[in-house]
Amino acid sequence: MTTDTTASVSTHILDTSAGRPAEDVAVHLSARTGRDADWRALGGSATDADGRCKDLPALPEGTTHVRLDFAVEPYFEKKDANQQADAQQDAPANRDSGAGVFFPEVAITFAVVPGEHYHVPLLLNPFGYSVYRGS
């Protein structure tokens, strides 16, 4: 909940390689009260079937910077295991790196001001990602 003295944060993840929301991705929220302050872990959640985290912790008063940490490696490993189990013998491989997940985690850090809501979507695929301030 946003107040005049705090900001609020929400997020969702879209797997652009599948054109679907990314379900069951752990998201952790941290905050700090200045550029040189230490990060304070606030807790986390996981994305639902719609790729949304609906229960991220509230930001403490005085928060100036927020970090969202997305644990995407387990998501892609599970997705790969499911695809391999469903694949036909002559289907081409999804990835050719053989090295596993390229980005095992994604950390997004951004500045906030009191009274504002920040929706930060993550557009994700096995070899890249993009974020933006949504509405």
ChimeraX commands (.cxc) that place a marker at each C-alpha (Angstrom):
marker #1 position 0.00,0.00,0.00 radius 0.5
marker #1 position 1.31,3.44,-0.94 radius 0.5
marker #1 position 1.18,6.28,1.56 radius 0.5
marker #1 position 2.47,9.84,1.44 radius 0.5
marker #1 position 5.61,8.68,3.26 radius 0.5
marker #1 position 6.25,5.37,1.48 radius 0.5
marker #1 position 6.39,3.96,-2.03 radius 0.5
marker #1 position 5.01,0.60,-3.14 radius 0.5
marker #1 position 6.24,-2.03,-5.59 radius 0.5
marker #1 position 4.65,-4.71,-7.74 radius 0.5
marker #1 position 5.98,-6.90,-10.54 radius 0.5
marker #1 position 5.11,-9.58,-13.02 radius 0.5
marker #1 position 7.14,-11.79,-15.37 radius 0.5
marker #1 position 6.39,-12.63,-18.97 radius 0.5
marker #1 position 8.38,-15.45,-20.57 radius 0.5
marker #1 position 8.75,-13.97,-24.05 radius 0.5
marker #1 position 10.16,-17.23,-25.43 radius 0.5
marker #1 position 6.85,-18.94,-24.65 radius 0.5
marker #1 position 4.53,-15.93,-24.89 radius 0.5
marker #1 position 3.19,-16.78,-21.43 radius 0.5
marker #1 position 3.48,-15.62,-17.84 radius 0.5
marker #1 position 6.33,-17.20,-15.88 radius 0.5
marker #1 position 4.79,-19.10,-12.98 radius 0.5
marker #1 position 6.45,-20.04,-9.69 radius 0.5
marker #1 position 9.50,-17.76,-9.91 radius 0.5
marker #1 position 10.82,-16.69,-6.51 radius 0.5
marker #1 position 11.09,-12.91,-6.11 radius 0.5
marker #1 position 12.90,-11.28,-3.18 radius 0.5
marker #1 position 12.56,-7.62,-2.22 radius 0.5
marker #1 position 15.24,-5.51,-0.55 radius 0.5
marker #1 position 15.34,-1.80,0.25 radius 0.5
marker #1 position 17.78,0.82,1.45 radius 0.5
marker #1 position 17.43,4.34,2.77 radius 0.5
marker #1 position 20.13,6.05,0.74 radius 0.5
marker #1 position 22.76,5.42,-1.90 radius 0.5
marker #1 position 25.39,4.40,0.67 radius 0.5
marker #1 position 23.07,2.56,3.08 radius 0.5
marker #1 position 23.10,-1.22,3.49 radius 0.5
marker #1 position 20.43,-3.31,1.81 radius 0.5
marker #1 position 17.69,-4.61,4.09 radius 0.5
marker #1 position 15.98,-7.84,3.01 radius 0.5
marker #1 position 12.21,-7.40,3.34 radius 0.5
marker #1 position 11.01,-10.82,2.23 radius 0.5
marker #1 position 9.63,-12.27,-0.93 radius 0.5
marker #1 position 7.01,-14.15,-2.81 radius 0.5
marker #1 position 6.63,-16.24,-5.93 radius 0.5
marker #1 position 4.81,-15.51,-9.16 radius 0.5
marker #1 position 1.35,-16.98,-9.59 radius 0.5
marker #1 position -0.15,-18.60,-12.72 radius 0.5
marker #1 position -0.54,-15.09,-14.19 radius 0.5
marker #1 position 3.16,-14.34,-13.56 radius 0.5
marker #1 position 2.32,-11.79,-10.85 radius 0.5
marker #1 position 3.59,-11.30,-7.29 radius 0.5
marker #1 position 0.58,-10.03,-5.44 radius 0.5
marker #1 position 1.97,-10.12,-1.91 radius 0.5
marker #1 position 5.36,-8.41,-1.88 radius 0.5
marker #1 position 6.19,-6.82,1.48 radius 0.5
marker #1 position 5.53,-3.13,2.08 radius 0.5
marker #1 position 8.46,-0.75,1.83 radius 0.5
marker #1 position 9.60,0.90,5.05 radius 0.5
marker #1 position 9.40,4.63,5.48 radius 0.5
marker #1 position 12.51,6.38,4.15 radius 0.5
marker #1 position 13.15,3.87,1.35 radius 0.5
marker #1 position 15.04,5.48,-1.55 radius 0.5
marker #1 position 16.22,2.40,-3.48 radius 0.5
marker #1 position 14.62,-0.98,-4.12 radius 0.5
marker #1 position 16.08,-4.23,-5.43 radius 0.5
marker #1 position 14.04,-7.06,-6.88 radius 0.5
marker #1 position 15.90,-10.38,-7.15 radius 0.5
marker #1 position 14.32,-12.93,-9.49 radius 0.5
marker #1 position 15.49,-16.56,-9.16 radius 0.5
marker #1 position 14.98,-17.60,-12.78 radius 0.5
marker #1 position 17.30,-20.63,-12.96 radius 0.5
marker #1 position 14.83,-23.07,-11.32 radius 0.5
marker #1 position 12.08,-21.78,-13.63 radius 0.5
marker #1 position 14.10,-22.49,-16.79 radius 0.5
marker #1 position 15.38,-25.84,-15.49 radius 0.5
marker #1 position 11.82,-26.97,-14.80 radius 0.5
marker #1 position 10.66,-25.65,-18.17 radius 0.5
marker #1 position 13.50,-27.48,-19.96 radius 0.5
marker #1 position 12.74,-30.73,-18.14 radius 0.5
marker #1 position 9.08,-30.49,-19.12 radius 0.5
marker #1 position 9.95,-29.70,-22.75 radius 0.5
marker #1 position 12.40,-32.58,-22.99 radius 0.5
marker #1 position 9.82,-34.97,-21.61 radius 0.5
marker #1 position 7.27,-33.76,-24.18 radius 0.5
marker #1 position 9.65,-33.41,-27.14 radius 0.5
marker #1 position 9.48,-35.61,-30.19 radius 0.5
marker #1 position 12.67,-37.40,-31.24 radius 0.5
marker #1 position 13.11,-35.29,-34.37 radius 0.5
marker #1 position 12.33,-31.95,-32.69 radius 0.5
marker #1 position 15.23,-29.46,-32.68 radius 0.5
marker #1 position 16.83,-28.63,-29.35 radius 0.5
marker #1 position 15.63,-25.43,-27.70 radius 0.5
marker #1 position 19.12,-24.37,-26.69 radius 0.5
marker #1 position 22.53,-25.24,-27.99 radius 0.5
marker #1 position 24.76,-23.87,-25.22 radius 0.5
marker #1 position 24.80,-27.04,-23.14 radius 0.5
marker #1 position 25.87,-24.86,-20.21 radius 0.5
marker #1 position 22.51,-24.62,-18.52 radius 0.5
marker #1 position 20.84,-21.32,-17.75 radius 0.5
marker #1 position 22.68,-18.24,-19.04 radius 0.5
marker #1 position 21.15,-15.82,-16.49 radius 0.5
marker #1 position 20.55,-17.81,-13.28 radius 0.5
marker #1 position 19.22,-14.73,-11.53 radius 0.5
marker #1 position 18.12,-11.24,-12.43 radius 0.5
marker #1 position 18.60,-8.34,-10.02 radius 0.5
marker #1 position 16.85,-5.07,-10.77 radius 0.5
marker #1 position 17.68,-1.97,-8.70 radius 0.5
marker #1 position 15.73,1.27,-8.99 radius 0.5
marker #1 position 15.11,4.52,-7.15 radius 0.5
marker #1 position 11.77,5.36,-5.55 radius 0.5
marker #1 position 10.10,8.40,-4.03 radius 0.5
marker #1 position 7.40,8.43,-1.34 radius 0.5
marker #1 position 3.81,8.39,-2.49 radius 0.5
marker #1 position 4.52,6.64,-5.81 radius 0.5
marker #1 position 3.67,3.12,-6.94 radius 0.5
marker #1 position 6.27,1.28,-9.04 radius 0.5
marker #1 position 5.20,-1.61,-11.23 radius 0.5
marker #1 position 8.34,-3.22,-12.69 radius 0.5
marker #1 position 7.62,-5.98,-15.23 radius 0.5
marker #1 position 10.35,-8.43,-16.25 radius 0.5
marker #1 position 10.32,-9.67,-19.86 radius 0.5
marker #1 position 12.36,-12.86,-19.80 radius 0.5
marker #1 position 13.80,-15.40,-22.22 radius 0.5
marker #1 position 16.62,-17.94,-21.87 radius 0.5
marker #1 position 19.29,-15.55,-23.20 radius 0.5
marker #1 position 18.09,-12.10,-22.25 radius 0.5
marker #1 position 15.73,-9.95,-20.30 radius 0.5
marker #1 position 14.29,-6.47,-20.26 radius 0.5
marker #1 position 12.56,-4.38,-17.59 radius 0.5
marker #1 position 10.65,-1.14,-17.58 radius 0.5
marker #1 position 8.51,0.98,-15.30 radius 0.5
marker #1 position 4.98,-0.09,-15.99 radius 0.5
marker #1 position 1.72,1.32,-14.78 radius 0.5
marker link #1:1,2 radius 0.2
marker link #1:2,3 radius 0.2
marker link #1:3,4 radius 0.2
marker link #1:4,5 radius 0.2
marker link #1:5,6 radius 0.2
marker link #1:6,7 radius 0.2
marker link #1:7,8 radius 0.2
marker link #1:8,9 radius 0.2
marker link #1:9,10 radius 0.2
marker link #1:10,11 radius 0.2
marker link #1:11,12 radius 0.2
marker link #1:12,13 radius 0.2
marker link #1:13,14 radius 0.2
marker link #1:14,15 radius 0.2
marker link #1:15,16 radius 0.2
marker link #1:16,17 radius 0.2
marker link #1:17,18 radius 0.2
marker link #1:18,19 radius 0.2
marker link #1:19,20 radius 0.2
marker link #1:20,21 radius 0.2
marker link #1:21,22 radius 0.2
marker link #1:22,23 radius 0.2
marker link #1:23,24 radius 0.2
marker link #1:24,25 radius 0.2
marker link #1:25,26 radius 0.2
marker link #1:26,27 radius 0.2
marker link #1:27,28 radius 0.2
marker link #1:28,29 radius 0.2
marker link #1:29,30 radius 0.2
marker link #1:30,31 radius 0.2
marker link #1:31,32 radius 0.2
marker link #1:32,33 radius 0.2
marker link #1:33,34 radius 0.2
marker link #1:34,35 radius 0.2
marker link #1:35,36 radius 0.2
marker link #1:36,37 radius 0.2
marker link #1:37,38 radius 0.2
marker link #1:38,39 radius 0.2
marker link #1:39,40 radius 0.2
marker link #1:40,41 radius 0.2
marker link #1:41,42 radius 0.2
marker link #1:42,43 radius 0.2
marker link #1:43,44 radius 0.2
marker link #1:44,45 radius 0.2
marker link #1:45,46 radius 0.2
marker link #1:46,47 radius 0.2
marker link #1:47,48 radius 0.2
marker link #1:48,49 radius 0.2
marker link #1:49,50 radius 0.2
marker link #1:50,51 radius 0.2
marker link #1:51,52 radius 0.2
marker link #1:52,53 radius 0.2
marker link #1:53,54 radius 0.2
marker link #1:54,55 radius 0.2
marker link #1:55,56 radius 0.2
marker link #1:56,57 radius 0.2
marker link #1:57,58 radius 0.2
marker link #1:58,59 radius 0.2
marker link #1:59,60 radius 0.2
marker link #1:60,61 radius 0.2
marker link #1:61,62 radius 0.2
marker link #1:62,63 radius 0.2
marker link #1:63,64 radius 0.2
marker link #1:64,65 radius 0.2
marker link #1:65,66 radius 0.2
marker link #1:66,67 radius 0.2
marker link #1:67,68 radius 0.2
marker link #1:68,69 radius 0.2
marker link #1:69,70 radius 0.2
marker link #1:70,71 radius 0.2
marker link #1:71,72 radius 0.2
marker link #1:72,73 radius 0.2
marker link #1:73,74 radius 0.2
marker link #1:74,75 radius 0.2
marker link #1:75,76 radius 0.2
marker link #1:76,77 radius 0.2
marker link #1:77,78 radius 0.2
marker link #1:78,79 radius 0.2
marker link #1:79,80 radius 0.2
marker link #1:80,81 radius 0.2
marker link #1:81,82 radius 0.2
marker link #1:82,83 radius 0.2
marker link #1:83,84 radius 0.2
marker link #1:84,85 radius 0.2
marker link #1:85,86 radius 0.2
marker link #1:86,87 radius 0.2
marker link #1:87,88 radius 0.2
marker link #1:88,89 radius 0.2
marker link #1:89,90 radius 0.2
marker link #1:90,91 radius 0.2
marker link #1:91,92 radius 0.2
marker link #1:92,93 radius 0.2
marker link #1:93,94 radius 0.2
marker link #1:94,95 radius 0.2
marker link #1:95,96 radius 0.2
marker link #1:96,97 radius 0.2
marker link #1:97,98 radius 0.2
marker link #1:98,99 radius 0.2
marker link #1:99,100 radius 0.2
marker link #1:100,101 radius 0.2
marker link #1:101,102 radius 0.2
marker link #1:102,103 radius 0.2
marker link #1:103,104 radius 0.2
marker link #1:104,105 radius 0.2
marker link #1:105,106 radius 0.2
marker link #1:106,107 radius 0.2
marker link #1:107,108 radius 0.2
marker link #1:108,109 radius 0.2
marker link #1:109,110 radius 0.2
marker link #1:110,111 radius 0.2
marker link #1:111,112 radius 0.2
marker link #1:112,113 radius 0.2
marker link #1:113,114 radius 0.2
marker link #1:114,115 radius 0.2
marker link #1:115,116 radius 0.2
marker link #1:116,117 radius 0.2
marker link #1:117,118 radius 0.2
marker link #1:118,119 radius 0.2
marker link #1:119,120 radius 0.2
marker link #1:120,121 radius 0.2
marker link #1:121,122 radius 0.2
marker link #1:122,123 radius 0.2
marker link #1:123,124 radius 0.2
marker link #1:124,125 radius 0.2
marker link #1:125,126 radius 0.2
marker link #1:126,127 radius 0.2
marker link #1:127,128 radius 0.2
marker link #1:128,129 radius 0.2
marker link #1:129,130 radius 0.2
marker link #1:130,131 radius 0.2
marker link #1:131,132 radius 0.2
marker link #1:132,133 radius 0.2
marker link #1:133,134 radius 0.2
marker link #1:134,135 radius 0.2
view
